[in-house]
């Protein structure tokens, strides 16, 4: 699925495709769906019960502004995408906190160019991200739609990492120099 993503031309505006992993913001509830903004032309829909292990009594209770990590299930040129919180291979329930998809709580949302997401997801181009991970402990979720969710224990480190993420496309030697400066500051 990721190989398909690398083959895409780098669009300026996100256009959803089946299988995309995206970060969306809940806009509101509509019937038995959430309306979700994923940065596409139209708002996407996510069913209340479309999370691993969700039932009528046990499902995420999402409100306006909450973030979710989901997969694009269907797309259409005339309507919004259909999203799902069910994984193809991870069967952990959303309530265990071990599921691949679901609500993103805490953390800091970032918006960046889609080309940066492509760079971060490329196994050959993520050396700088690995170096950053050796310096700081953080959780990172990347969405094909140009959204990043970043979580650390310290708000100052969140800001430092968020700024460093914008520079990961630098050559490895220049990024190492930047990391050394950051380490001396911390």
N, C-alpha and C positions, 0 to 999 in steps of 0.2 A: 504494500500500500504506500509506503514512503517513497519507493522508487518512482511511482507515478508522479508524486509531488515534485521531484527534482526535474522531471522532464517538462514541466509546465514552463511557459514563458512567464516572466516576472510581471504580473499585472500591477497597475497602480491601485485599482479598486478590486476588492475581493469578489470573486464569483464562485459560489459554492459548487462542489462536485461531490458525487456519491463517495462516501468513505472518508471525507475530510474530518479531521479532529479539530474542533473549534471551541473557543471560549465565548460564551454568550452572556448577555445581561438580560435578566427577566424584565419585561415591560409590564405585563399584567396577566391576569387569568381570564380565560375566555372558554366557557363551557367546561370541558374536561381537558383543556390544553393550557399551556403557558405560551404566551407570545414572547419570542426571544429575539433580541437584536444581535445578529452575528456579523453585521457590517455588509451584508449582501443587499441587493436591490430591494428585496421584499423582506418583511419580518418572517422569521421561521416559527414553526410550531413544534412543541414538545408535549407529549401526553403526560398527564399526571403520573401514570403507572408505568411509564417506560424507563424504569430504572431496575437494575438487577435486584430481585427480591422484593420489589415494591408491591403492596396490596392496598386496598381501600383504606385500611386502618394504619398501615405502616408504609408511608411514602414521604419523600421530602416535602416539607411545607415551605415553598419558596415564595418570597415576596418581591415587590417591585425593587429593582436595583441589585438583587442577588446575582452572583456569578455562578455559571455552571460550565463544566467541561463535558462535552457531548460529541457524538459522531453524526455526520450527515447521512441520513437513511435514504432520502429521495429528494430529487430536485425537479424543478419545472421552470420553464421560461416565463410562465404567466402568473405563477403563485410562489409563495415562499417555500423554503426547504422544510422537509420533515426531519426532525432530529430524534435521536435515541440515546438513552443513557445505558444501553446494554452493550456489553463487550462481546466480541466474537470468541474470545478464548479465556477471559478471566471471569469466573463465576462467583466471585465474592459479592456479598450483598452490599448495597450502598450504605446501609446503616452500620456496617462493621468498620467503615473508614478505610477498608482495604480495596475497595472497588476501583477499577480503572477510571470510571466516569462518575460524575455526580456533582453536588454543590461544592464550590470553592469558598471556604470560610477563612476569615482573617486574610492576611496577605495583602499585596499591593498590585493592582492591575496596571499594566503598561500597554501602550499602543505603539507599534513600530512598523517600519516598512516590511512588506512581505518578503523582500529580498533578504532582510536580516534573519527572519524565521528560517528561510531556506538555508542560509549559511549555518545557523545554529543546529539544524537538523541533519546536515550533511556530515557523515562520519569523518570525512577527510578534513572538514573545515572547523571542527569543534575543539581543536587543541587548546585554544585560548579559553574556552568554556571550562575544560578540564582543569586548567591552571587556576582559574578563578575558584573552582570547587575545592581545590587543595588549600586555598587561603581562607575561605569562608564556608560555613555550613549554611545551606539554604535549600529550599524546595523551589522547583521551577516547573511550570506547565506552559508548553508552547502550543499555540493554536495556529492552524494554517491560515487563519483569517487576519493575521497580524497582531494578535493579542497575546500578551504574556501575563502570567500570574506568578508573582514572586513572594515567597514567605521566608522570613528570618525571625530570630528571637529578639533582635535589636533593631529598632527603627532607623538608627544611624547607619547600620550596615545595609539595611534595605536600600537606602538612598545611594550609598556607595556602589553597591552591586548593580542597581538600576542604571547608574551612570556608566559603569564599566561595561555593562551589556551593550550599550550603544557603540562601544569601541572594539568589540570582539573581532571585527573584520580587519583590524590592523595586522600587519605581519607579526609573527610570533615574537621576534626580538623586541619590537616596539611595545607590544602588549606586556612582555615580561618587565620592561622598564617601568611601565605604568603600574603594574602590580607591586613592584618594589617600592614605588612612591606611596602607594596606598597602604602597604604594610607598615611603613615607617610612620604614617599618620595615625594608624590604629594603635 
